[in-house]
Amino acid sequence: MVTTTRLNEARRIAAAVPDPELPVLTIEDLGVLRDVAVDGERVVVTLTPTYSGCPALETMRDDVVLALTAAGFADVEVRMTLSPAWSTDWISEDGRRKLADFGIAPPSGVAARGRSPVPVRLSVPCPQCGSLDTREVSRFGSTSCKALYECRACLEPFDHFKAL
C-alpha cells in the first residue's frame, strides 16, 4: 500500500536534486522531472532530458538514485522518456528567476506557441543591468543549450538559455 506521505516524500527528494550543468536549478525547476511513482517498496522516477544527447543524463540518474537511497528508499529506478520532447517552456517561473539571478538570461518562454511565419529577432535582456542593447557573440555557450551574449551597455558577457 502506497501512502501519500511516502509518495510526497519521494517527490520532494527527487525534485530537490540539482541539475548537474546548472546547479543553481533543481531538476524540477528545469522541468526535466516528469513523474515520481511509488509501487510498494519501489520508487520510479521519470525524467525527460533537455535533449537526447545531453551529457548530464547519467549524472542526473545517479544523483536521483543517490538522493533517494540516502533518504531510505532502497529500490529506486530512474526512467528516461523523450516523448513529449522537453521544452524551455517547462522551466518554472522560480527557475527562470534563479537563472537571471545567477547571470544567465532565461529563455523567452515562447517555444510552445510555435514559430512566426516571419522570423523576428528579439533582444535578449542583460541579466546584469536589464539593457536590451545586447548582441549574440556565439550561438554556442558553455553548454549546447546556451548561447554567449554580450551587453553593450554594461559590457558584461552572459549566457542566454536558448528557447527550444
N, C-alpha and C positions, 0 to 999 in steps of 0.2 A: 504494500500500500504506500503510495507516494503522498507525503504530506506537503501542503502548500508551503510550510515553513522550510522544509528541506529544498524544495524547488526554488524558492525565493533566495535562499542562502547560496545555492549553486549559481544562480543567475547573477547575484551581486558580486560573487567572487570572480566569475568569468568576465563580467562587464568591467571590472577594475583592472584587468591586465593591460599594461601599457603597450602601445604599438611599438615594435622594435625599431622602426625607422624614424618615427616621430613620437618620442617618449612623453611629450607634453600632452598627447592624446591617449585615451584608452581605446581599446578595440570597439567599445560601444560608441564613444564619441565619433570615431572614424566611420562607423556604420558597417563594419565587417562582421560583427556579432549578429547572427541571424536568429538563432534559436538555442535554447537550453532545455533539455528534457531529462527527467529522472524516471528511470524504469527499474523499480526495486532498488538494488544497490548500484546500478549502473547510471552514470551521468553521460549524456550525449550532447556535445556542443557542436553547433553547425556554424561555420564561418564562410563568408564569401570574400575572397581576396580582392584587392583593388584591381588586379589584373592577373591573368592566368600564369604569367611568368614571374610573378612577384618573388624576389629573392628572400623575402621575410616569411614565407609560408611555413617552413619547418620551425623557425624560431617562434612564430605565433602559436603553432600547435604545441610545441614543447612548453612554452610559458603558461598556456592554459592548463595543460596536464599538471605541471608543477604546482601551480596555484591551487588547483582543486585537490590534488593529493595531499598537499601540505595542510589543507583545511579538514582532512579526514575523509575525503571521498576516495575510496580505494580503487574503484573501477571507472576509469574515465576514457571516453572515446571522443576524438575530435574529427568531425567530417568536414570536408570542403565541398562547396557547391558553387558552380559557375553560372547557375541559372536561377533567377534572373541575374544578369550581369550587374556588378557593383556600379554605382553612380556617385559622383560627388554630391548629388542631392541627398544622399543618405548621411552625410556628415551632420551631426546635430548642431543646433544653434550654439550650445555650450562649446562644442568642438571648434566651430568657426571663431568664436571669441578667443579660445585658447590659442588657436593658430595665430590670430592677429596679435595677441599679447606676446607671443613668442617671436614675432617679427616675420611671420610668413603670411602673405596676403591670401586669405581664404578664397575658394572658388566662388563664382558669382551665383551658383545655385540655379542656373537655367538649363542644365543638361537634360532634364526630363521633359522640358517643354518643346524639345525639337529644335531644329535649326531654321533660321530665317532663309527664305529663298535668295535674299541678297545679303551676303555676309557683311556684317558691320563689326568693326573692331572697336571695342570699348576700352577705355583707360582702366588700368588696374590701380586702385588707390594704394599709396605707400602706407604700410603698416606702422611706420615710424612717425610720420608727420601728417598723413592724410591727404597729401597732394595728389592730384590726378596727372601731374606732369611727370609721367614715368615712361620708360621705354624698355622693351624686351632686349636683353643683351644676348641671351642664348635660350633656344627652345627647350634645352635640357639643363636642369639644375643639379642639385646634389643627389636627387633620385629622379627616375624617369617620370614620376607623376608631378614633378615641379619644373618650372621654368625660372631662369635667372633674370631678374629685372633690376633696374637702377632708377632711383628717384632723381630727377633733375633739380628739384627744389632743395632737398637736404643732402643730396649727393650720396646717400646710403644705398648699398646694394641690398636686395632682398629676394627671397624665393616667393613664387606665386604658385599655389596649388592649382593645377590645371583642372578645368571643368571637363568631366567625362560623362 
